[in-house]
Amino acid sequence: MEQEKTFKQSMNRIEEIISLLEKNEIELEEAIAVFEEGLKLVNSCDQQLKGFEEKINQLMNDYNGEEHE
């Protein structure tokens, strides 16, 4: 099983995919496969961002709770 990429690794790969698709120099089958990979990476980044947001909100709530005690 492939190890999940970090957010930065995923974003870098998405940039590579965009560049590949914009150049329009790859075969259609490969372009579709690369596009699919990009969609999966975008979904993964979205999930990671939601997790980061939840963590930040939790940290802020914990911090604010300690301040008022």
Secondary structure as a PSIPRED ss2 file (coil, helix, strand):
# PSIPRED VFORMAT (PSIPRED V4.0)

   1 M C   1.000  0.000  0.000
   2 E C   1.000  0.000  0.000
   3 Q C   1.000  0.000  0.000
   4 E C   1.000  0.000  0.000
   5 K C   1.000  0.000  0.000
   6 T C   1.000  0.000  0.000
   7 F H   0.000  1.000  0.000
   8 K H   0.000  1.000  0.000
   9 Q H   0.000  1.000  0.000
  10 S H   0.000  1.000  0.000
  11 M H   0.000  1.000  0.000
  12 N H   0.000  1.000  0.000
  13 R H   0.000  1.000  0.000
  14 I H   0.000  1.000  0.000
  15 E H   0.000  1.000  0.000
  16 E H   0.000  1.000  0.000
  17 I H   0.000  1.000  0.000
  18 I H   0.000  1.000  0.000
  19 S H   0.000  1.000  0.000
  20 L H   0.000  1.000  0.000
  21 L H   0.000  1.000  0.000
  22 E H   0.000  1.000  0.000
  23 K H   0.000  1.000  0.000
  24 N C   1.000  0.000  0.000
  25 E C   1.000  0.000  0.000
  26 I C   1.000  0.000  0.000
  27 E C   1.000  0.000  0.000
  28 L H   0.000  1.000  0.000
  29 E H   0.000  1.000  0.000
  30 E H   0.000  1.000  0.000
  31 A H   0.000  1.000  0.000
  32 I H   0.000  1.000  0.000
  33 A H   0.000  1.000  0.000
  34 V H   0.000  1.000  0.000
  35 F H   0.000  1.000  0.000
  36 E H   0.000  1.000  0.000
  37 E H   0.000  1.000  0.000
  38 G H   0.000  1.000  0.000
  39 L H   0.000  1.000  0.000
  40 K H   0.000  1.000  0.000
  41 L H   0.000  1.000  0.000
  42 V H   0.000  1.000  0.000
  43 N H   0.000  1.000  0.000
  44 S H   0.000  1.000  0.000
  45 C H   0.000  1.000  0.000
  46 D H   0.000  1.000  0.000
  47 Q H   0.000  1.000  0.000
  48 Q H   0.000  1.000  0.000
  49 L H   0.000  1.000  0.000
  50 K H   0.000  1.000  0.000
  51 G H   0.000  1.000  0.000
  52 F H   0.000  1.000  0.000
  53 E H   0.000  1.000  0.000
  54 E H   0.000  1.000  0.000
  55 K H   0.000  1.000  0.000
  56 I H   0.000  1.000  0.000
  57 N H   0.000  1.000  0.000
  58 Q H   0.000  1.000  0.000
  59 L H   0.000  1.000  0.000
  60 M H   0.000  1.000  0.000
  61 N H   0.000  1.000  0.000
  62 D H   0.000  1.000  0.000
  63 Y H   0.000  1.000  0.000
  64 N H   0.000  1.000  0.000
  65 G H   0.000  1.000  0.000
  66 E H   0.000  1.000  0.000
  67 E H   0.000  1.000  0.000
  68 H C   1.000  0.000  0.000
  69 E C   1.000  0.000  0.000
